[in-house]
Amino acid sequence: MKNKDDGFTLIELLVVIAIIAILAAILFPVFATAREKARQTTCSSNLKQLGLAIVQYTQDYDECPPNGTSRTWSANGWAGQIYPYVKSKAAFICPDDLTAGPSSSYVYNRNTQNENGASITFGVTGWPSYPVSKYGSVAKTIILAEIVGSGGYDISDSNPADSQSDFYPTTGQGGHSPDGQGGIGIAYEPYAASTTPTDIPCGQSTNAVTPTCTANFTIMYATGYPSNFPSTYSTAILFTGPSGRHSGGANYLMADGHVKWFMGTQVSAGSNNTGTSTSCGANQTAAATGCTQPGSAVTWSVF
């Protein structure tokens, strides 16, 4: 008969260790998934707050959403414009954005800006934004998307004389809250109007085909590749990878204020803001216009 004071045998200890190891192997991925889901939810909540701020701003400015404060490029500086409605820098930061000291984890859709206005002088007065009534589909038009690498400016500083401010009218030393066109623009994607090279990404050449890279640029989309991203562009320049940072996808804020998670393949890179492109290939017009690009649930286009 076995003495009750005897300890565990080696076999029994090995069995227990093996069981613990198996349970750990099963549960650790579950814990990691749950943690990432929590971060995704926090990011979604942040975008929802920013969406409410943009809606309030739009109501206060005759149905025109933010148009940025930088006079050097389109909607740069949009975050500073809506900050008074948010009053929290934390709302502009995604928990999964590992950028050192990010100022904003989100990029604004430049296609909302009327860059074709005859009365607008580039570099002097900037551009106005299209009124929401002009949008082809507010529920399917992206307003904010996820990025990495944007920092060095203060969205809470409203002093236009401070070069670190998001309200600085020219190229701030630390840049501005960035804008972009989903990857199809002819200039910088996404662009932050900064005099510091590391605050803006490698740009596309003026013919929008050949990527040019002259510095170690850092701002990139964290959304994954769009469904119809032009093959002539360098994905390595504009995107962190083929998949988004939240379980393979990313959060998006739509023009009507709702937030939704999408895989990159569900998002159309869209057309530029001229509203003249009708192809469902490299350039796709707004989802409401009947373009039938397979798999595209939302778009960067406005019209």
Beta strands, then each sheet from edge to edge (+ up, - down):
strand 1: 106-109
strand 2: 142-148
strand 3: 179-180
strand 4: 220-221
strand 5: 223-224
strand 6: 243-244
strand 7: 249-254
strand 8: 259-263
strand 9: 267-268
strand 10: 298-299
sheet 1: 3+ 1+ 2- 4+
sheet 2: 3+ 1+ 2- 7+ 8-
sheet 3: 5+ 6-
sheet 4: 9+ 10+
end
